[in-house]
Structure formats: C-alpha cells, structure tokens
Amino acid sequence: MTLLVTIVLFGIYSAALLAIGSVGFSMQFGVTNVLNLAYGSILTSCIFVEYWITGHSSNVWLAMLVGALAGAVISFVIGHLVIGAFLNRGASGFSIAMVTIGIALMIEFTLEAIQGPYINTFSANVSSAITISGVSLGGEQLAAIGIAAAAMVAVHMLLRLTKLGLAMRATADDVALTRSCGISPTRTRAVAWLLSGALCGICGVLLGLDEGTFSSSTGDAIFVTIAAAAVVGGIGKPYGAMIGALLVGLVSEGSAAVISPSYKSIAAWVLLIAVLMVRPQGIFAEYASRRELVA
C-alpha cells in the first residue's frame, strides 16, 4: 500500500512539474510552429537570473515571479526577435531548429563561464511537509502541485474564455484565415513566446527548489522529459501536454519506486516509444498530424 501511495503522490508531483514546462513548450510550438530546442537552456537561465536577483530565493512566491518574468523576457528576445529575424529571411524549419540548438549552447556555455566550477545552492521558505499513509511530501513539492494546478486552470481559461486565447487557437490552426479575419499572427506569436517563457521560468524555479542545487546544464535533463511529455500528448496541443505529463510522471515515478531511480528517464522514453507505436502523432493525433515545422 505504501509503495502505491508513493508512486501516486510522487507521480503527481513529477507530473505537476512536467505539466508546467510541457504546456509552455507545446503551446509555443502550436502557435509559432517553431521547435524551440533552446527551451532547456532558457529554463536554466531563469534559475540563474532568479538566484542573482533575489539572493538564494528566500520567498518562493517572489522566486516564481522573478523566474516567470525572466523566462518571458528571454523567450521573447530569442523567439520573437532573434528567430523572427531568421523567419523573415525565409529560413526553413530545419535551419531554425539548428539556430535554437546554437542558442542553447551559447546560453549554457555563457552561464558556465560566469558560474565557474561551482555548484550553486537553491532554497526557499515554504510550508512544512505533510504525510499521507506514511509518505511525506515536502513544502516545495506541495507548492509545485498547487502552482501547476492553478497554471493549468489559467491556461484553460485563457484559451477558452478570452479573445487572446481564441486568436492563439486560430493562429495555431490556420494562419492565412486568421490574418484574413483581422488578427495579427505576429502579435499572437509574440504573446505565445512570452507565455511559454513565463511557464518555463516557473518550471525552472520549482525544479531548482526541488533539487536544491543547480548548474549551467540543469535544464538539459528535464527538457528531454518535457519534450517526451509534449510528444506523448501530441506536440502543439496544450491539453495533450497535460495528459502526457501525467502519464510520464506516473510511469517515471513508478519505475523509480519499483526498479531504480536511475530508470526514470528511460521509463519516460519507453512510454514515448510505446505511445508513438500505437499513435505516431501522439494522443491528440488529429491535431498534431497537421503540424509541420515552419518552412
């Protein structure tokens, strides 16, 4: 019984962390049609910016606010300004993917040069832990679950109840028709980069709080899992990313509890392969099948 509770509770926590990151990643791809492989490096840079500004993150809410703002600004600069310049010159989807890889390497090695050979510590004042059936969840983990739930509700309300959400869904579905209706795809894409970066920053701060330490490559490992969750759900579909994050979180924590923690990432990719063998475009295949990298 304790093992099952452990898998469920920590699976929900992992899913919460992944959902924040994967929804941001998937939503940005859906609206802009650009595969941003620098997402993990942006996540890492948000941890550094928050650390430098607030100094060891004594307040979790301030930490998340700074992380979200940092992520929004960095993502906007990279996506709307830098990548936008390449798109305006007619760069292909593969070229843009290579550009994002180059940006990721630039960010990582710049942070490494600034950081040096040291590992920074990361902490915050949060509520005390709770225990359920002998299994304890720390304050950081409870905060992550609550924040993820609030973020998912906010994303849902944005997409379904606002004009901006309607514009984002329309741009993701048919750019030409959206433009003919008087909606600016350029502005909508700019907003998508901002929102994606904000979610990326929140995910980064929560990851830093959970691990307690961070370096210039902290975001690389979780980005692989974030991408797996997004693809499992159907790349470009935020609701699919939520479901994908839940599946990946439960499977990863289940493998960690039953086999070994070192199998968490492997389990995520086994799930990804299994899902794609049945539905090559992910769970929300009817949407993802229409998506191609920007040409």
Buried (B, 14 or more C-beta within 10 A) or exposed (E): EEEEEBBBBBBBBBBBBBBBBBBBBBBBBBBBBBBBBBBBBBBBBBBBBBBEBBEEBEEBEBBBBBBBBBBBBBBBBBBBEBBBEBBEEEBEBEBBBBBBEEBBEEBBEBBEEEBEEEEBEBBBEBEEEEEEEEBEBBBBBBBBBEBBEEBBEEBBEBBEEEEBBBBBBBBBEEBEEBBEEEBEBEEBBBBBBBBBBBBBBBBBBBBBBBBEEBBBEBBBEBBEBBBBBBBBBBBBBBBBBBBBBBBBBBBBBBBBBEEEEEBBBEBBBBBBEEBBEEBEBBBBBEBBEEBEBBE
